[in-house]
Amino acid sequence: MHHDETAARAAAARGWTLVVPLKPLALAKNRLAPAVGRGLRPALALAFAQDTVTAALACAAVGGVVIVTDDPRAGAELAALGARIVPDAPGAGLNAALEHGEAAVRSNHPGAPVAALNADLPALRPAELARVLDAARAHRRAFLADAAGVGTTLLAASGGAALAPAFGGASRARHLRSGAAEITLSGVDSVRRDVDTGEDLAAALALGVGPHTLRTSAASPA
């Protein structure tokens, strides 16, 4: 078997590595403050990430999770769950952090399938994530829009393709323009339900969130 083919098969067998960016908790989830209060906001941001990482690591299609963050508390808590922590060396925003995490993964495994995943998916279901990642394997680059159909919650790159992330705001349109295929599965609501506002949190709670978010949100005045 040709060496390149062997390497490609080995990369596929390893499963996806998810790159999850996380702002310092003190700066995260500002739009949640009116609903939950400024004091609870950092704790909820951490809880969302903990539930996201726990579900991701329980997904059969996932070989590992890399968190790009400079927050020491978040780094310690997420490392305890089994994630690899990579400092946000660029310090230049979300997309630069994702590219940095991608480079960290592929420095050892150039052909590894890599996917960027939001850190605020507290209702994430491992089986639904597996369906999305399985669909992504049919494309060099593919993405899943958020529940609003405006942003993006997951961007995947296989076969050694670059992620080329364009997250933030109306990222669905930017990812489409960049040539990434849109994943249009039904029944994967938990992978699409990111949380930025009080309304988003209510929708996630209705879907059923993980234990960290459930416990932390119980302290909310909303």
Disulfide bonds with the S-S distance in Angstrom:
none
